[in-house]
Each structure stands twice: as structure tokens, then as C-alpha cells.
Amino acid sequence: MYLNWANFFHIYQPPHWPANIIKKVAQESYQPILNILKKYRRLKVTLNISGSLTEQLAQLKLNNVIRDIKELAGKGQIELVGTAKYHPVLPLLPTGEIIRQIKINEETNKKYFGPAYRPTGFFPPEMCYGKKLPEILKKMGYRWMIIDEISHQGQLGKTPYDRGYANASIKFIFRNRKISDYISFYSDPHYTKGFWQEIASDHRNHHSLVTAMDGENLGHHRPGLDKFWEKLVTDATIKTLTISELLKKYNKVSKIQPRPASWSTYPEELNKEIPYILWQDPENQIHPLQWQLLATLITLVEKNARHRNYRAARAKLDQAVASDQFWWASAKPWWSFEIIKKKTLELYHLSLLIDKNNPAVTKLVSEIINLAGQWQKSGKFKKIADRYLSTNQTNGVRYIGGKKIVGPAYRQASTRGLVISH
């Protein structure tokens, strides 16, 4: 009997990311994954590529990556899905901004992938699920969305994979976090038996397995993991299929109302009603200032649709909603004063396109940079990171740019020469 395995990969790079980094990741991760698919014609995956990355691949003339994705999607080996172009935390945005992000992502990917881009599934960035998303997606023509298993019952390791799930608007597919994180972060690339041991200990994967992870983990963040994955998916007992194909196999469908959460949310955070702690932490004084600044600029730009600089400001605002600035201000455990300052000043310069003297914007910009500077100088971010890691359910192991970072050592990772996968 086969194990039906639906592999989901998410690939993304922030706008204006250094060219040398994108080229490095394309060589170490994107192209190797595509080469494996071309080598084994029976292999299938579901892929989310953000419009932000697609555009940069084209600008850097990495046309082989775009061409291979297009061809493999045309052959049915890759199922492409929709998302938000610049990787924002969708549940925390106004409805108009959510719809806009989805539409501009569709426009970009249709431009480069043509008829091969016909998504029926959707990936919310960071798997951040919110209750208003299903109805929005239904109206935009999407049939299903992938989210983390914690959104099912607020627990981990409890979601059965012998059935489908849906509410009145859309179908849901839940990723198996344990197996996904095992492959991404904890596996030994030279020991494939470890995968089967994890499968056996999970007790939920006798017939179907759904994994979802950043594609950059295969080969870039973890050298050799692409070869490890190749050995797994070509095993004689494995049958790979797309998520849409897996959904068709379920005879039983449970009606549910998922809980707001992300793919890095833990049960203790949901118990405190903090579903998006890395981007909206009630105990983090920087986060509300960042969100207030973004909300101020959304209002400012949209109220000035007839301004001569509206189009330029609107384009910058589209990019400014990205989740990165909030993530780097979380100190749980990631922290970068440089990125916080850079992103905040970008928002300030955006405001100048519309209003040369806006006291509210100036005040917020100053407060964010000054407060982040105080955390940097006093070392407060380190204390927050260490406390988070000591109480979090994960063992604190991550990989970035091929470097293994364990525990408090990864509370402030340098971004120079690295690609950040959230």
C-alpha cells in the first residue's frame, strides 16, 4: 500500500533583496528541486511562489527557474497556488488591502507563467489564518487553502488525515507540523530511516501525509536536504500527488471553523489568545507602533488617490505591508535593529511622496526607531529571546544560510549574505 504524500513548498524573497543572495538560493535550492522533478516524471508537488520572488527572478534573468516552473506546471507535476504578493500577515490587514495583495500577485504570476498559472488553492503567508479569509477567497474563485494543523483544534498532533475539512466557504488542508519540521530542521540528511521512524511515531500517516515547508530549506539553509528529500519521495512505497488530487481522494469531509493561528503558533499562545505572536505581540511595545504607522500610511495614501505621486506611493505601500519588519522586531527570537530602522525609514519616505509635513507619521517613526535603539543598546531583546526559547515547545534549532543556529545563539542572526525564511 502506498503512502500518499502531498508535498507543499513555499518560496519567497522580500522585494529589493540582494541579487547575489537570490542567485545563490536559485542555485542551491530552486533549481535542484526543479531538476529532481524533471528527473522523475511521476513526482508531483504543490508550489507557492510569491509575485515578489517571480519578478526578481525575471529581473535577474534567472529565466531557467521561471521556465522550468512553467513547463512542470503545464505537465501537471507542479500545482501552483495563490498567495499575497509581498508576504503580509493577511488577517491583520484591512479587507481592501487583502484583496489587492492577492490580485497583484495573480497579475504578476499570470504574466510570467501564462496559462500554467491557474490556482484553485491558496497559501496565506506564514499560514496566518483569520476568520475573514475564507469568504474573501471564495469570492475570488479559490476552492481550498492550506493552513497549519494547530488551526484545527488549537493543538498539535491531533488532526486526523483520513478526511477532508471545510466550512461554508472553502475547503481546508492542514499540514502535519511534526513531520514538516522534522524534515526542515531536525532530520539527518544521511539517515532516511529517521523519516520512517517519525512517520511511525506520529500514528496519523498510514495513508496520507501533508507536509509544508520553505523551499529554501532544501539545499540552501540545509545543504544536502534536497538529496535527502529526493531519496524519500522516490521510495517505492511513496506516491506523491498534488494537494488538489489528495482532496479528491477524501470520501469524508468534516465541517469545521478553524482557529486563527500561524504555522509557528504554539498552544500556550492560543490559550492566551495571541495567535500571531511574532507579528503582533501584546507585550512588545514596538509592534503596536509599527502597526499604527502602517495603518496611518494606508489611510494617507488611499485618501490621496488623485495626488500626482499616488501611483508611486501606492506601489511602495504594496511592498511595505510585508511581514518582515514585524518579525524582526519580535525578539522571539529573531531581532535586527538595522532592518527595523530601514523599514521604518522606508515608510517615512513613502509618506513624503504625499505629505511633506505629517506630524503623526514623524512622531511614530521617531518612537519606533528610538525604542528599538533602546532595546538594542540595553540588550533587552536578548532577555526576551532567551525567555521565549526557554519556555517555547521547540528545542530552538534552526538553519539559516547553511549554518546551524541553536538556542539563544540565533536571537540575533546577521542577515548579511543570508536568505531569511520565516
Secondary structure, 3 states (H helix, E strand, C coil): CCEEEEEEEEECCCCCCCHHHHHHHHHHHHHHHHHHHHHCCCCCEEEEECHHHHHHHHHCCCHHHHHHHHHHHHCCCEEECECCCCCCCHHHCCHHHHHHHHHHHHHHHHHHHHHHCCCCEECCHHHCECCCHHHHHHHCCCCEEEEECHHHHCCCCCCCCCCEEECCCCEEEEECHHHHHHHHHHCCCCCCHHHHHHHHHHCCCCCEEEEEEEHHHECCCECCHHHHHHHHHCCCCEEECCHHHHHHHCCCEEECCCCCECCCCCHHHHHCCCCCCCCCCCCCCHHHHHHHHHHHHHHHHHCCCCCCCHHHHHHHHHHHCCCHHHHHCCCCCCCCHHHHHHHHHHHHHHHHCCCCCCHHHHHHHHHHHHHHHHHHHHCHHHHHHHHHHHHCCCCCEEEECCEEEEHHHHCCCCCCCCCCCC
